[in-house]
């Protein structure tokens, strides 16, 4: 297979500059906070920061896993910062956010996988801001009994955990993760709470249409309410290569496929990411 070498026009993004962009950067720096927008080099960072929003990355910028699609650093993680939830809430308040998205690196080194830090952060945000929605994007918590319940009990409004890709690519693309475990986590949250469940996947890693169809059926079977689909972009030549760039028309077809499979809410476009415009898409209907 010949790998694509140039990004097509539909993947061009807005520049990382502007008054709003500078304001968000300044607040994050002043409060010592990380975002997945920066750590994962998200292509939407300029647009989102200029809208005055960001996705907070808790539990430090270093991940205990080394997924081949991800630009977040892997290695020995930082000590848990007990003051971090307060600072996330404070910056959320200063940005006047009404929908706050919180994610984290994977922390396989912690007994609860970082679940308690998620819970503290959710509670801190809800104490600091009236009528706020909080969306968490968690790791899979493999081997961490009770972790999901810790997060559930903090009562986030949306519980997101990404399946990322088709199961046949997990060994190569997501070493350390388990497809069935990710589905079980999403189903557990659905069955044991009233929290909206959400997941996301990337296309263009080498998956087939048949594999995507099976994945979409699995997501629907496990009662996930919201699905995001976006184009995979390799952060560097050392990461998993892009197999192809998917045309926007095909993203529209994937949305129809997902809805036919039984997934109620689907956001599908080349630059869609897990938390992209989550304040618009996560809790509103079409």
Secondary structure, DSSP 8 states (H G I E B T S, - for coil): -----S--GGG----S-SHHHHHHHHHHHHTT-EEHHHHTT-TTHHHHHHTT--EEEES-SEESS--TT--SEESS-----TTHHHHHHHHHHHTT-SEEEEEE---TTSTTTTHHHHHHHHHHHHHHSTT-EEEEE----TT-TTHHHHHHHTT-SEEE---BS-GGGHHHHSTT--HHHHHHHHHHHHHT-S-EEEEEEEE-SS--HHHHHHHHHHHHHTT--EEEEEE---SSTTS--------HHHHHHHHHHHHHHT-SEEEE-TT--TTTTHHHHSS---
